[in-house]
Amino acid sequence: MTASRCRFQGTETRHHPTRGGEQLRFVIERFRLLAQASHLFPDAREHASLVTAGTVALKANDIDTLRAVVVHLDSIRIGSASEDDMMAAANIVRS
């Protein structure tokens, strides 16, 4: 693990050495944005459950699980698929 760290809701997470730091920060930031946008989700309980799962994954430095949570959140949210959103999804799923 590198000494470089990201902060999320008072939790520090180290960057995985085989994944680019920029990609890791992108996934974490995307999760943070989706977690705070509960109004974009038709099922509040499902959103809350996914946010909890993502937070647990982040604390455990389980970036693959966090990425899966972000992809799921993106797939169930209300809203149009803008070009930026489609690019964001493409950036999350690639390794």
Summary of the structure (lengths in Angstrom):
residues: 95
radius of gyration: 13.0
end to end distance: 17.6
largest distance: 39.0
contacts: 241
relative contact order: 0.16
helix: 63%
strand: 8%
